[in-house]
Amino acid sequence: MRVRRFFTLVLLCAVAAAFLFPFYMMIVMGTYYSEDLFKQLPILPSNYLLENLKTIISADFLWNYWNSLYVAVLFTLVTVSVASITGFAFAKYEFKGKNALYSFILLTMMIPGHLGLIAYVMEMKWFHLNNTHAPLILAGLNNAFGVFFMTQFIRSSVPTEVIESARIDGCSEPAILVRIVIPFLMPAISTLGLISFLGSWNGYLLPLVTINKPQLYTLPLGIANLSTVFRTDYSASILGLTLGTLPLIILFLFGSKTLVRGLTGGAVKG
């Protein structure tokens, strides 16, 4: 038994090392001069970290970091709020056209998001919202996966009897959602929140086509613009990517258990 545990531990350590090695390489490559990356495989850190750090800070990296942070937080709040309310309506209410509307929402999941990008940009231009962060935040209003995920979770995890008891006691519908349903939804809210934050934080195409003011750039756009016409600074870009992944790592370290509970909770009845 001890031998079996030993080999299991060795195997798990090897798998963990294989997954962590690319991240380690990303950290190491951020300490090199850009042209030195092509001379040999960088295994040990170099002494160019401070210079690369000065390069990304001088390119308004911290401001881009802030833009990405508050846009991702607001996008996540909008996505989770709309998905929770809509999912509650589909899961616990009966109204005319409910099945047709829900089927239509599911069908939109089959359409690649890039196909609607031009129409969305034109819509934002009509509302005079281009060159603002509003298009990046308002995109959370249209999240078919979030609606589907919340609907399935509420159907399987929120007892109808509890909601009916609250109505008998005179609780209003908004109060039922806030005081009864939301506590049941915390695992699903955490899961959808993590997924939404990740999607917004890494988003590149939508900011690219809706923003052309450098002071409004998000982190992916800021990193992409570190290079100039005459030189591509790979090391500074890699260092920026490394720093950009830190919030995601922290989120997943603290929210991994909740993420698993949210993904599996809606699949188990009761």
N, C-alpha and C positions, 0 to 999 in steps of 0.2 A: 504493500500500500504506500509506503514512504517513497519507494522508487518511482511508483506511478505518479505521485504528487510532484516529485522532483522533476520528472520529464515534462509534466504538464506546466509547471512553473517556468521551466526553460523555454518551452514552446511559446508560452504567453509573452515572456520577455522578448523573444525573438520577433514575434509579431508586432509588439509595441515598438521595438527599435526600428523595424521596417517602416512603420507608419510615422514615427517621429523624425526619421532621418531627413526627409525632404524639408521639414521645418527647420531642423538644425542647419542644413545647407543654406537655407534662405537667410538665416541669421549670420552665418559665416560670410556669405557672399556680400552682405551689406557692409562688411568691414574692409573691403578691397577697393583699390582703384579700378575703374571700369575696364580699362584695357587689359589689366592683369588677369581678369577672369578667363581670358581666352588662352593664356599661356599654359596653365595647368589646372587640374582639378583642385579647387580650394577645400582643404580638409580642416586646417587650423585657422583661427582668426588672424587678421592682419591688423595694421595700425592706421587704417584710413577711415575709421568709424567717425571720428569727430568732423572730418572734412565732409563726409557724406551727410552727416547730421546738419551741418551748417548749410549745405546745399538745399536740402528739403525745407529747412526752416525759412531760408531766404526766399523761397518760392511760395510763401503763404500757406505752408503745409498745416500749421496749427489752425488757421482760419478755415481751411477746407475740412479739417477734422471736425471742427465745431459745426459746420454746415451739414456734414453727413450725420452727425450725432443727433441734432435736433430734428432734422428731416426724418430720420429713421424712427425716432421716438414718436413724432406726431403721426407718421404713416402707420405705425403699429397701433396706436390708440384708435385711429379712424377705422382701420381694418377690423380690429377685435370688436369694437363697439357695434359697427354695422353688421358684422357677421353674427354676433351674439343675438342682437335684436331680431334679425331676419331669420336666423335658425330657430329661435324660440317661436316665432310666428308659424313657420312651416311645421314644426314638430308638435305643437300643442294647440293649434287653432284650426278650425275648419271654415273655409270661405270659398266662394265661387271662383273657379279657375286656379285653385291651389296646385293641383297636380300638373296642369299645363305650364304654369309659371315655373314650378320647380324643375320640370323636365327641360324647359328652355334654358334655365340657369346651368343645368348639367351639360346641355349641349354646347354651351359657350366654352366649356372646358376643353372641348375637342378642337377649338379654333386656336391656332398659334397667336400669341399676343402681338407679334410683330405685324400681323395683317391689319390690326386696328390702330396701329401707331400713327399713321398719317391722319386718319380721321380724328384721333384724339388730339394731335398737335393742332389741327385746324380748329377744333372746338376750343382749345385753350387760347388760340389766337383770337377767336371771335369774342371771347370773354376778356381779352386783353390781359391774360395771365402768363403769357410767355415771358421769359427772362425774369421769372420769379420762382420761388420754391413751391408755389401752390400746385402746379401740375404733378410734382413728385409726391405730394401729400394726398391730393385728391384721388390719385390712382387707387388708394385703398378703399374707395367707395365701390369699386368693381372687382371683387375678389370672389369668384365662383367657388374656388376650393374652400375658402373660409366659411362660406354659407353652407356648403355640403358637409364639411367637417363638423360644424356646430350643430347642424340639424341632426346628424346621426348620433352625435354625443348626447344631445338633449333627449332624443327619443329613447335611448337605452339607459341613460344614467339619471334622469330626473323623473321621479315617480309622479304620475298624473294625480294620484290621490292626495299628495302633499299640496299641489296647486289648488285642487278643488277644496280642500280643507281651509286653505287661506282665503279663498273666495267666500266660503260660508261665514268665516269670521269677519268679513267686511273689508278685506284687504283689496286695494285697488290694483289694476293690472300693472302699472309701472312699479308699484311697491312689490308686487309678486316677483317681477323680474329682478329687481335690485336686492330684495331681502331673502327671497326663496331660491330663485334659479341661479343667480350668480355664484353663491357659495358652492353649489354643485359643480359649477363650470370652471373652477379655478385650475384644475389640471389641463383642461382643454384651452383655457385662456392663455396659460403659460406656454403651452405648446405652439399654438397659433401665433402668439406674440413673438416667440423665438424665431419661428420660420419667417414671419413678416419682417422682423428687424434684420435678419440675415439677407433677405431679398432686397430690401431697401438699401442697406449698407453697401452691398456689392453691386448695386444697379449702376450701369454705365450708359446703355443706349438711350434711355429716356432723358437723363440729364444732358446728354450730348446733343439731342435734337431740340431741346426746349430752353437751354441756357447757353448764352455766349458771352456773358460777363464774367471775367475772372474772379471777381469778388464773391460770386454766387456759386462757384464751382464746388462740387462735392469731392470727396476723397479720391474716387477713381479718376475723375477728370483732372484733379490736381496732380496725381501721380503720372498720368499720361502726358501732361504738359511739362514735366520736368526736363524732357529732352528738347534740344534746340534743332534748328535746321542743319547745323554743322556737326553736332555731336549727340549721340544717344548715351545718356548716363545710366547704364544698366544698374550699377551698384547703388546709386541713390534711389532709383526706382524700386529696387528690391528691398532696400532699407525702409522705404515708405510703405511697401506692402507688408513688411514684417510688423511695423508699428500699427498698421491698419487692421491686422488680424487679432491684436491683443484684446479688444473689447469682445470679439466673438468667442475667443477662448475662455475669457472670464465668465461670459454668459453661460456657455455650455458646461463649464466646471461646476457652477452653482445651480444650473437648471437641468442637468442631465436626468436626474431621477424624475423630476416633474414632467420632462419631455416624454420619457418612456411611459409614465402613467397616463399622460394625455393621449398618446398614440394608441395605447392598448385599452384604455377605459371605455371608449365608445364601441369596442368590438365585443365586449363581454356583457351579456344581459344580466341586470341586477348587480 
